[in-house]
Amino acid sequence: MNGFRNWMARYMVGRYGNDELNRFLLIVSAILIVIGIFVPRHILNVLVVICLIIVYCRMFSRNIPKRQQENMKYLELKARFTGGRQPKGSGRGNGSSGKPGGSAFGKKKKPAPGKRIFICPNCKGSLQVPVGAGRIRIRCPHCGSEFEENV
């Protein structure tokens, strides 16, 4: 079993993997399967197969920016219907809460050795900068704004 797991891990390197949109499509497929048990319609089976094909094509895709863009559109649509906040980042299920310097469990992120964490004044995103460089101009990788800080 470990051999298959290692093979699959190597195969998935450079591929998109799973995200919120894929999970939604899998849930829709499961619901359609259950409905198909009680109401036998061929169209339900066709919809299930189409959903599963989309899930697997997205999961094994190497076009990561395009898949992230699709997922962001789904998350924005979901936020519009659920009244939630607009998503930040790719939304690939990395466990972050969207709060700067925090995780889903409220713990503060520790900086790597020799680094210091700064919060962007524009987007409130966190970024790490090497310590000991003096006063430097920092460009936020999230929003592109620049600000100066002492390191």
GROMACS elastic network, one bead per residue, 0.5 to 0.9 nm:
[ bonds ]
;  ai    aj funct       b0    kb
    1     4     6  0.53397   500
    1     5     6  0.63536   500
    1     6     6  0.87524   500
    2     6     6  0.60730   500
    2     7     6  0.84727   500
    3     6     6  0.51867   500
    3     7     6  0.61158   500
    3     8     6  0.85845   500
    4     8     6  0.60381   500
    4     9     6  0.85039   500
    5     8     6  0.51405   500
    5     9     6  0.61258   500
    5    10     6  0.86667   500
    6     9     6  0.50562   500
    6    10     6  0.62183   500
    6    11     6  0.85292   500
    7    10     6  0.52142   500
    7    11     6  0.61066   500
    7    12     6  0.87005   500
    8    12     6  0.61231   500
    8    13     6  0.88110   500
    9    12     6  0.52586   500
    9    13     6  0.66116   500
   10    13     6  0.54646   500
   11    14     6  0.81857   500
   11    15     6  0.80353   500
   12    15     6  0.51644   500
   12    16     6  0.77087   500
   12    17     6  0.71565   500
   12    59     6  0.88937   500
   12    60     6  0.71948   500
   13    16     6  0.84300   500
   14    17     6  0.89987   500
   14    61     6  0.86116   500
   14    62     6  0.61711   500
   14    64     6  0.83082   500
   15    58     6  0.89639   500
   15    59     6  0.70688   500
   15    60     6  0.54504   500
   15    61     6  0.54709   500
   15    63     6  0.76509   500
   15    64     6  0.70506   500
   16    19     6  0.85515   500
   16    58     6  0.69772   500
   16    59     6  0.54505   500
   16    60     6  0.60774   500
   16    61     6  0.56319   500
   16    62     6  0.60886   500
   16    63     6  0.73238   500
   16    64     6  0.54210   500
   16    65     6  0.89733   500
   16    67     6  0.72170   500
   16    68     6  0.85099   500
   17    56     6  0.89875   500
   17    58     6  0.74447   500
   17    60     6  0.63222   500
   17    61     6  0.78313   500
   17    92     6  0.85618   500
   18    21     6  0.81481   500
   18    22     6  0.60235   500
   18    23     6  0.73483   500
   18    55     6  0.84210   500
   18    58     6  0.79841   500
   18    59     6  0.56269   500
   18    60     6  0.89618   500
   18    92     6  0.70653   500
   18    93     6  0.81805   500
   19    22     6  0.53981   500
   19    23     6  0.63460   500
   19    24     6  0.87920   500
   19    59     6  0.83418   500
   19    68     6  0.87111   500
   19    71     6  0.72577   500
   19    91     6  0.70092   500
   19    93     6  0.61026   500
   20    23     6  0.50779   500
   20    24     6  0.61801   500
   20    25     6  0.86700   500
   20    71     6  0.68383   500
   20    74     6  0.81770   500
   20    75     6  0.77215   500
   20    91     6  0.71358   500
   20    92     6  0.67714   500
   20    93     6  0.70826   500
   21    24     6  0.50673   500
   21    25     6  0.62236   500
   21    26     6  0.86349   500
   21    55     6  0.84221   500
   21    70     6  0.80565   500
   21    71     6  0.56735   500
   21    72     6  0.88623   500
   21    74     6  0.64256   500
   21    75     6  0.78368   500
   22    25     6  0.50730   500
   22    26     6  0.61492   500
   22    27     6  0.86519   500
   22    54     6  0.82563   500
   22    55     6  0.54099   500
   22    56     6  0.85069   500
   22    58     6  0.76369   500
   22    59     6  0.77149   500
   22    71     6  0.85500   500
   23    26     6  0.50657   500
   23    27     6  0.62439   500
   23    28     6  0.86467   500
   23    55     6  0.83799   500
   24    27     6  0.51396   500
   24    28     6  0.62128   500
   24    29     6  0.86057   500
   25    28     6  0.50025   500
   25    29     6  0.61109   500
   25    30     6  0.86520   500
   25    51     6  0.60330   500
   25    52     6  0.75083   500
   25    54     6  0.82562   500
   25    55     6  0.67978   500
   26    30     6  0.62189   500
   26    31     6  0.86558   500
   26    48     6  0.89263   500
   26    51     6  0.72666   500
   26    52     6  0.70058   500
   26    55     6  0.73259   500
   27    30     6  0.50646   500
   27    31     6  0.61934   500
   27    32     6  0.85782   500
   28    31     6  0.51287   500
   28    32     6  0.61434   500
   28    33     6  0.86129   500
   28    48     6  0.80122   500
   28    51     6  0.78490   500
   29    32     6  0.50877   500
   29    33     6  0.61663   500
   29    34     6  0.87356   500
   29    47     6  0.76893   500
   29    48     6  0.50009   500
   29    49     6  0.80603   500
   29    50     6  0.89714   500
   29    51     6  0.62527   500
   29    52     6  0.70904   500
   30    33     6  0.50455   500
   30    34     6  0.63258   500
   30    35     6  0.86705   500
   30    48     6  0.79126   500
   31    34     6  0.51696   500
   31    35     6  0.61850   500
   31    36     6  0.84872   500
   32    35     6  0.50212   500
   32    36     6  0.59335   500
   32    37     6  0.86774   500
   32    44     6  0.61743   500
   32    45     6  0.77377   500
   32    47     6  0.77553   500
   32    48     6  0.64137   500
   33    37     6  0.64369   500
   33    44     6  0.74038   500
   33    45     6  0.73085   500
   33    48     6  0.69334   500
   34    37     6  0.52474   500
   34    38     6  0.70303   500
   34    39     6  0.87922   500
   35    38     6  0.54827   500
   35    39     6  0.58923   500
   35    40     6  0.79258   500
   35    44     6  0.80183   500
   36    41     6  0.63687   500
   36    42     6  0.83068   500
   36    44     6  0.61210   500
   36    45     6  0.71669   500
   37    40     6  0.60879   500
   37    41     6  0.89998   500
   39    44     6  0.89305   500
   40    43     6  0.89174   500
   40    44     6  0.78630   500
   40    45     6  0.87683   500
   41    44     6  0.56151   500
   41    45     6  0.71399   500
   42    45     6  0.52121   500
   42    46     6  0.63928   500
   42    47     6  0.87662   500
   43    47     6  0.61784   500
   43    48     6  0.86403   500
   44    47     6  0.50705   500
   44    48     6  0.62047   500
   44    49     6  0.86938   500
   45    48     6  0.50935   500
   45    49     6  0.62738   500
   45    50     6  0.86347   500
   46    49     6  0.51877   500
   46    50     6  0.61753   500
   46    51     6  0.86571   500
   47    50     6  0.50431   500
   47    51     6  0.61119   500
   47    52     6  0.86026   500
   48    51     6  0.51707   500
   48    52     6  0.62134   500
   48    53     6  0.86158   500
   49    52     6  0.51495   500
   49    53     6  0.60955   500
   49    54     6  0.86208   500
   50    53     6  0.51398   500
   50    54     6  0.62428   500
   50    55     6  0.86668   500
   51    54     6  0.52036   500
   51    55     6  0.62377   500
   51    56     6  0.87991   500
   52    56     6  0.62007   500
   52    57     6  0.85003   500
   53    56     6  0.52739   500
   53    57     6  0.60243   500
   53    58     6  0.85187   500
   54    57     6  0.51395   500
   54    58     6  0.60730   500
   54    59     6  0.84522   500
   55    58     6  0.52910   500
   55    59     6  0.60307   500
   55    60     6  0.87105   500
   56    60     6  0.61059   500
   56    61     6  0.82880   500
   57    60     6  0.55124   500
   57    61     6  0.59085   500
   58    61     6  0.51392   500
   58    62     6  0.86134   500
   58    63     6  0.87605   500
   58    64     6  0.89928   500
   58    67     6  0.67094   500
   59    62     6  0.87038   500
   59    67     6  0.88121   500
   61    64     6  0.69354   500
   61    67     6  0.78638   500
   62    65     6  0.88976   500
   62    67     6  0.88431   500
   63    66     6  0.56751   500
   63    67     6  0.65116   500
   63    68     6  0.88834   500
   64    67     6  0.51463   500
   64    68     6  0.61105   500
   64    69     6  0.85721   500
   65    68     6  0.50696   500
   65    69     6  0.61323   500
   65    70     6  0.86994   500
   65    90     6  0.89687   500
   66    69     6  0.50461   500
   66    70     6  0.63033   500
   66    71     6  0.86877   500
   67    70     6  0.50638   500
   67    71     6  0.61800   500
   67    72     6  0.86074   500
   68    71     6  0.50148   500
   68    72     6  0.60865   500
   68    73     6  0.86343   500
   68    89     6  0.88555   500
   68    90     6  0.55576   500
   68    91     6  0.76332   500
   68    92     6  0.77503   500
   69    72     6  0.50864   500
   69    73     6  0.62994   500
   69    74     6  0.86918   500
   69    90     6  0.77028   500
   70    73     6  0.52047   500
   70    74     6  0.63298   500
   70    75     6  0.87357   500
   71    74     6  0.50059   500
   71    75     6  0.61344   500
   71    76     6  0.85991   500
   71    90     6  0.73399   500
   71    91     6  0.70939   500
   71    92     6  0.80930   500
   72    76     6  0.60871   500
   72    77     6  0.85299   500
   72    87     6  0.71105   500
   72    88     6  0.84417   500
   72    89     6  0.81205   500
   72    90     6  0.64986   500
   72    91     6  0.69229   500
   73    76     6  0.51292   500
   73    77     6  0.61878   500
   73    78     6  0.85278   500
   74    77     6  0.51071   500
   74    78     6  0.60339   500
   74    79     6  0.85462   500
   75    79     6  0.60023   500
   75    80     6  0.85192   500
   75    86     6  0.75881   500
   75    87     6  0.64484   500
   75    91     6  0.78595   500
   76    79     6  0.50526   500
   76    80     6  0.62017   500
   76    81     6  0.88243   500
   76    84     6  0.89078   500
   76    85     6  0.84287   500
   76    86     6  0.59374   500
   76    87     6  0.65930   500
   77    80     6  0.50919   500
   77    81     6  0.65014   500
   77    82     6  0.87154   500
   78    81     6  0.52697   500
   78    82     6  0.60376   500
   78    83     6  0.81664   500
   78    84     6  0.78229   500
   79    82     6  0.51080   500
   79    83     6  0.53788   500
   79    85     6  0.59958   500
   79    86     6  0.61597   500
   79    87     6  0.78906   500
   80    83     6  0.54078   500
   80    84     6  0.67966   500
   80    85     6  0.83023   500
   80    86     6  0.81900   500
   81    84     6  0.78678   500
   82    85     6  0.89493   500
   84    87     6  0.87286   500
   87    90     6  0.80705   500
   87    91     6  0.71434   500
   87    98     6  0.78234   500
   88    91     6  0.71930   500
   88    98     6  0.65979   500
   89    92     6  0.83681   500
   89    98     6  0.83674   500
   89   142     6  0.80499   500
   90    93     6  0.84000   500
   91    94     6  0.72105   500
   91    96     6  0.89909   500
   92    95     6  0.86131   500
   93    96     6  0.77361   500
   95   103     6  0.66027   500
   95   104     6  0.56828   500
   95   105     6  0.86987   500
   96    99     6  0.74677   500
   96   102     6  0.70073   500
   96   105     6  0.84369   500
   97   100     6  0.84589   500
   97   102     6  0.68579   500
   97   103     6  0.52766   500
   97   105     6  0.79798   500
   97   106     6  0.82057   500
   98   101     6  0.87896   500
   98   102     6  0.76336   500
   98   103     6  0.76300   500
   98   104     6  0.81533   500
   98   125     6  0.83863   500
   99   102     6  0.54181   500
   99   103     6  0.71178   500
   99   104     6  0.85167   500
   99   106     6  0.88624   500
   99   124     6  0.78823   500
   99   125     6  0.76723   500
   99   126     6  0.87373   500
  100   103     6  0.83756   500
  100   108     6  0.87979   500
  100   109     6  0.88932   500
  100   119     6  0.68135   500
  100   120     6  0.88020   500
  100   124     6  0.58820   500
  100   125     6  0.51366   500
  100   126     6  0.52438   500
  100   127     6  0.89651   500
  101   107     6  0.83252   500
  101   108     6  0.55719   500
  101   109     6  0.52139   500
  101   110     6  0.82527   500
  101   117     6  0.78911   500
  101   118     6  0.86842   500
  101   119     6  0.77751   500
  101   125     6  0.76487   500
  101   126     6  0.56319   500
  101   127     6  0.84473   500
  102   105     6  0.77941   500
  102   106     6  0.57223   500
  102   107     6  0.56048   500
  102   109     6  0.56369   500
  102   126     6  0.89614   500
  103   106     6  0.53886   500
  103   107     6  0.57569   500
  103   108     6  0.68000   500
  103   109     6  0.71620   500
  104   107     6  0.76773   500
  105   108     6  0.89553   500
  107   110     6  0.89880   500
  109   117     6  0.86582   500
  110   113     6  0.89735   500
  110   116     6  0.88544   500
  110   117     6  0.81652   500
  111   114     6  0.79725   500
  111   115     6  0.57563   500
  111   116     6  0.57984   500
  111   117     6  0.60463   500
  111   128     6  0.68525   500
  112   115     6  0.53875   500
  112   116     6  0.76111   500
  112   117     6  0.89025   500
  112   128     6  0.79240   500
  113   116     6  0.84079   500
  113   130     6  0.88713   500
  114   129     6  0.85115   500
  114   130     6  0.58799   500
  114   131     6  0.55970   500
  114   132     6  0.84967   500
  115   128     6  0.59313   500
  115   129     6  0.52945   500
  115   131     6  0.51914   500
  115   132     6  0.89654   500
  115   151     6  0.89811   500
  116   127     6  0.82162   500
  116   128     6  0.53869   500
  116   129     6  0.53094   500
  116   130     6  0.62658   500
  116   131     6  0.60787   500
  116   151     6  0.74248   500
  117   126     6  0.64804   500
  117   127     6  0.55342   500
  117   129     6  0.63993   500
  117   130     6  0.89861   500
  118   125     6  0.83250   500
  118   126     6  0.56644   500
  118   127     6  0.54609   500
  118   128     6  0.62942   500
  118   129     6  0.74444   500
  118   149     6  0.85559   500
  119   122     6  0.87383   500
  119   123     6  0.83548   500
  119   124     6  0.54979   500
  119   125     6  0.55916   500
  119   127     6  0.65025   500
  119   128     6  0.89707   500
  119   140     6  0.89984   500
  120   123     6  0.57833   500
  120   125     6  0.53189   500
  120   126     6  0.62883   500
  120   127     6  0.76206   500
  120   138     6  0.89988   500
  120   139     6  0.88085   500
  120   140     6  0.64910   500
  120   142     6  0.88736   500
  120   143     6  0.87440   500
  120   145     6  0.79944   500
  120   146     6  0.84682   500
  120   147     6  0.78547   500
  121   124     6  0.55788   500
  121   125     6  0.81076   500
  121   145     6  0.86389   500
  121   147     6  0.79964   500
  122   125     6  0.81115   500
  122   140     6  0.88263   500
  122   143     6  0.76158   500
  122   145     6  0.69187   500
  122   146     6  0.89819   500
  123   126     6  0.89141   500
  123   140     6  0.86255   500
  123   142     6  0.75486   500
  123   143     6  0.65058   500
  123   145     6  0.86041   500
  125   140     6  0.78813   500
  125   141     6  0.88143   500
  125   142     6  0.69062   500
  125   143     6  0.85106   500
  126   140     6  0.85000   500
  126   142     6  0.89287   500
  127   140     6  0.73018   500
  127   141     6  0.79598   500
  129   133     6  0.89498   500
  129   138     6  0.82984   500
  129   151     6  0.76222   500
  130   133     6  0.69435   500
  130   151     6  0.74030   500
  131   134     6  0.79834   500
  131   151     6  0.53110   500
  132   135     6  0.89397   500
  132   150     6  0.86840   500
  132   151     6  0.56405   500
  133   136     6  0.69327   500
  133   150     6  0.79084   500
  133   151     6  0.57978   500
  134   149     6  0.82121   500
  134   150     6  0.54139   500
  134   151     6  0.51083   500
  135   148     6  0.68248   500
  135   149     6  0.55436   500
  135   151     6  0.60675   500
  136   147     6  0.84111   500
  136   148     6  0.55805   500
  136   149     6  0.57380   500
  136   150     6  0.63905   500
  136   151     6  0.72425   500
  137   146     6  0.65776   500
  137   147     6  0.56051   500
  137   149     6  0.66133   500
  137   150     6  0.89597   500
  138   145     6  0.82818   500
  138   146     6  0.54526   500
  138   147     6  0.53676   500
  138   148     6  0.59043   500
  138   149     6  0.73092   500
  139   142     6  0.88722   500
  139   143     6  0.85487   500
  139   144     6  0.58341   500
  139   145     6  0.56960   500
  139   147     6  0.66733   500
  139   148     6  0.88181   500
  140   143     6  0.58125   500
  140   145     6  0.54966   500
  140   146     6  0.62744   500
  140   147     6  0.82367   500
  141   144     6  0.55812   500
  141   145     6  0.81733   500
  142   145     6  0.83658   500
